[in-house]
């Protein structure tokens, strides 16, 4: 992607590439209907 940006005329020293990241250690999957939010909003299963 950096090369594509530079090819459009952006100065290479002005381009900063941020690596992909996630919070995999902090995200926990829950069963549908198991969260308080889902219960309060009436979201169960594939109702949305």
C-alpha positions in Angstrom: 0.0 0.0 0.0 2.9 2.4 0.7 4.1 1.9 -2.8 0.7 2.8 -4.2 0.6 6.0 -2.2 4.2 7.0 -3.2 3.3 6.2 -6.9 0.6 8.9 -6.7 3.2 11.5 -5.9 3.2 11.6 -2.1 6.8 12.1 -0.8 8.1 8.8 0.7 9.3 10.6 3.8 5.7 11.8 4.4 4.3 8.2 4.4 4.0 6.3 7.6 2.8 2.7 7.6 1.0 1.4 10.7 1.0 -2.4 11.0 -2.3 -4.1 11.6 -3.2 -4.7 15.2 -6.0 -6.0 17.3 -6.9 -6.6 20.9 -7.3 -10.4 20.6 -6.3 -10.9 24.2 -9.0 -8.5 25.3 -11.9 -9.5 23.1 -14.1 -12.3 24.3 -16.9 -13.9 22.2 -20.2 -14.4 24.0 -23.2 -16.5 23.1 -26.1 -14.6 21.5 -28.6 -13.4 24.1 -26.0 -13.9 26.8 -25.1 -10.2 27.2 -27.0 -7.7 29.2 -27.1 -5.4 26.2 -28.7 -8.0 24.0 -31.3 -8.7 26.7 -32.1 -5.0 27.2 -32.5 -4.4 23.5 -34.3 -7.6 22.6 -31.6 -8.9 20.3 -31.7 -12.7 20.4 -30.3 -15.0 17.8 -30.3 -13.5 14.3 -33.1 -11.1 15.0 -31.2 -8.1 13.6 
